[in-house]
Amino acid sequence: MYSESDKKFHCNNCNKVIETGEKCWMKWSLPPSHFHTQTMPSLALRYENAPMICSECAKQDLRFSEF
């Protein structure tokens, strides 16, 4: 998730700050066509407020349907 207060992305599970270049899991809609790019700019992620899970939490046994 994106936090407006500190202008950073945080893990939805542990609230850890997700740094630039860090691997994470996120839930977002795929583009309508395979010809569109598969990367989303940070502004689109901020607007959508996509749920994110850091790499440490992804290693745990979590119910990802809750995010």
Beta strands, then each sheet from edge to edge (+ up, - down):
strand 1: 2-3
strand 2: 8-9
strand 3: 24-26
strand 4: 52-54
sheet 1: 1+ 2-
sheet 2: 3+ 4-
end
